[in-house]
Amino acid sequence: MICFLGLQVNNNPLKFMGIKRPGSQIAAMASITQPHANYAYNKHPSIKVSLMNMQAEMNTIQKWLDEMQHSVKEQDLDRHMALVSKRVQIYGLPRKDTLDYQQWYERRQNEFQTSRLIGLQHGTIRIKTIGLLRIAFNVDQTLISRQGLVYIINKDIMLEKEEDGVWRVIEETIHRWNQKQYQPAATDHD
């Protein structure tokens, strides 16, 4: 949930829900979840403009997530690390305080060389904050391993537009980490 432009109705900030992404498509841009939202939406045209402007940020997030997924699928370490800032910090990992760029690189290199990590998927995106050079959002990420384990991770991701104009992850905070056995979908056989 985010509070957008500090707009208030009856002293209550308006909030916007996350966006559900079936596959790689954005199904809905945002929904106002405040009791007086219809009044505010109709009386304050700036809300409509703000919602339209949020599409650019959603496109940036979507493109970055898609690039991460493709880099894992293709086991392309250079492409993967090009999406990560040299100043990145990851918080909330089990058995580790933080992870930096070099540690991320070494982890992915090992996972790609041994083909342990074979897939990456993302669920609902919930935008938290939008700035000129930073976008923070919450997402459910699924890591699929060759050993048949699936890791479902709820995390906050902060992207930063760096000096070269590329959006890279600058910070991640892991909130929940669940492990499950992979259950492939049933397929028809001839």
C-alpha positions in Angstrom: 0.0 0.0 0.0 1.2 3.5 -0.7 0.0 7.0 0.2 0.1 9.0 -2.9 0.8 12.8 -3.0 -0.2 13.1 0.6 -3.8 13.7 -0.5 -6.4 13.3 2.3 -10.1 13.0 2.4 -11.8 13.6 5.8 -8.3 13.6 7.4 -7.6 10.0 6.1 -4.8 9.5 3.5 -5.9 7.8 0.3 -4.2 4.4 -0.2 -3.6 2.4 -3.4 -3.6 -1.4 -3.6 -0.9 -3.5 -5.2 -1.1 -4.7 -8.8 -1.8 -8.4 -9.6 0.3 -9.6 -12.5 -1.0 -12.7 -14.2 1.9 -14.0 -16.2 3.8 -10.9 -17.4 0.8 -8.6 -18.0 -0.4 -5.9 -15.7 -4.0 -6.7 -15.0 -5.0 -3.5 -13.2 -3.0 -0.4 -12.4 -4.4 0.5 -9.0 -7.4 0.7 -6.9 -8.3 3.3 -4.2 -9.0 1.5 -0.9 -10.5 4.3 1.1 -14.2 4.7 2.1 -14.5 8.1 0.5 -12.5 7.3 -2.6 -15.3 7.8 -5.1 -15.9 11.3 -3.8 -12.1 12.1 -4.0 -11.7 10.5 -7.4 -14.5 12.5 -8.9 -13.7 15.8 -7.1 -9.9 15.7 -7.5 -8.8 15.2 -11.1 -5.2 15.2 -10.0 -5.8 11.7 -8.7 -6.6 10.5 -12.2 -3.4 12.1 -13.5 -1.3 10.6 -10.7 -2.7 7.1 -11.4 -1.8 7.5 -15.1 1.7 8.6 -14.2 2.2 5.5 -12.0 2.1 3.4 -15.2 5.6 4.5 -16.0 6.9 3.2 -12.7 5.0 0.0 -13.1 6.6 -0.5 -16.5 10.0 0.1 -15.0 9.4 -2.5 -12.3 7.9 -5.0 -14.8 10.8 -4.6 -17.2 13.4 -5.1 -14.3 11.6 -8.2 -13.0 11.3 -9.7 -16.5 15.0 -9.1 -17.1 15.8 -10.8 -13.8 13.6 -13.8 -14.8 15.3 -14.1 -18.2 18.8 -13.9 -16.8 18.0 -16.8 -14.5 16.3 -18.8 -17.2 19.2 -18.3 -19.5 21.8 -18.7 -16.7 23.4 -15.5 -17.9 25.5 -14.2 -15.0 26.6 -11.0 -16.7 23.1 -10.0 -17.7 21.9 -10.9 -14.2 24.5 -8.8 -12.4 24.0 -5.9 -14.8 20.7 -5.4 -12.9 22.4 -5.2 -9.5 24.0 -2.1 -8.1 27.6 -2.4 -6.9 26.3 -0.7 -3.7 23.5 -3.3 -3.1 22.6 -4.5 0.4 20.3 -7.4 1.1 18.8 -7.7 4.6 16.9 -10.5 6.3 18.6 -13.6 4.9 18.6 -16.7 7.1 21.9 -17.3 8.8 23.4 -14.0 7.5 23.2 -10.4 8.4 23.6 -8.8 5.0 24.6 -9.7 1.5 26.6 -7.3 -0.7 27.3 -7.2 -4.5 30.3 -9.6 -4.3 28.5 -12.1 -2.2 25.4 -12.0 -4.5 27.7 -12.5 -7.5 29.4 -15.5 -5.9 26.1 -17.0 -4.9 24.6 -16.7 -8.4 27.7 -17.9 -10.1 27.6 -21.0 -8.0 23.9 -21.5 -8.6 24.3 -21.0 -12.4 27.4 -23.2 -12.7 25.8 -26.1 -10.9 22.4 -25.4 -12.5 20.8 -25.4 -9.0 18.6 -22.3 -9.7 16.5 -22.9 -12.8 13.6 -20.5 -12.5 12.4 -17.2 -11.0 8.9 -15.9 -10.9 7.2 -12.9 -9.3 3.7 -12.4 -8.0 1.7 -9.4 -6.8 3.6 -6.1 -6.9 2.7 -3.6 -4.2 4.3 -0.2 -4.8 5.5 1.4 -1.5 7.2 4.6 -2.6 8.1 6.5 -5.8 10.8 9.0 -6.1 12.7 10.7 -8.9 15.5 8.1 -8.9 14.1 5.4 -6.7 11.1 3.1 -6.7 10.4 0.8 -3.7 7.9 -2.1 -4.0 7.0 -5.3 -2.3 6.8 -8.6 -4.2 6.4 -12.3 -3.7 9.3 -14.0 -5.5 9.5 -17.7 -6.2 12.9 -19.4 -6.7 12.8 -22.8 -8.4 15.7 -25.2 -7.8 16.7 -28.2 -9.9 16.4 -30.4 -6.7 12.7 -29.9 -6.8 12.5 -27.3 -4.0 10.6 -24.0 -4.4 11.5 -21.0 -2.2 8.7 -18.4 -1.8 10.1 -15.1 -0.6 8.2 -12.0 0.4 10.6 -9.0 0.0 10.8 -5.3 -0.4 13.0 -4.3 -3.4 14.3 -0.8 -4.0 15.4 0.1 -7.5 17.6 3.1 -8.2 18.2 4.8 -11.5 22.0 5.0 -11.6 24.2 7.6 -13.4 24.3 5.5 -16.6 20.4 5.6 -16.7 20.0 1.9 -15.8 17.6 0.8 -13.1 19.3 -1.5 -10.6 18.4 -3.1 -7.3 20.1 -1.1 -4.5 18.4 -2.7 -1.6 16.3 -5.8 -0.7 14.7 -6.7 2.6 13.4 -10.2 3.0 10.3 -10.5 5.3 9.3 -14.1 4.9 11.0 -17.2 3.5 9.1 -20.5 2.9 10.4 -23.7 1.3 8.1 -26.2 -0.4 8.6 -29.3 -2.6 7.9 -28.5 -6.2 4.7 -30.0 -7.6 4.8 -29.9 -11.4 1.5 -29.3 -13.2 -0.1 -32.4 -14.6 0.4 -32.7 -18.4 -1.4 -34.8 -21.0 0.6 -37.6 -22.5 -0.1 -39.2 -25.8 
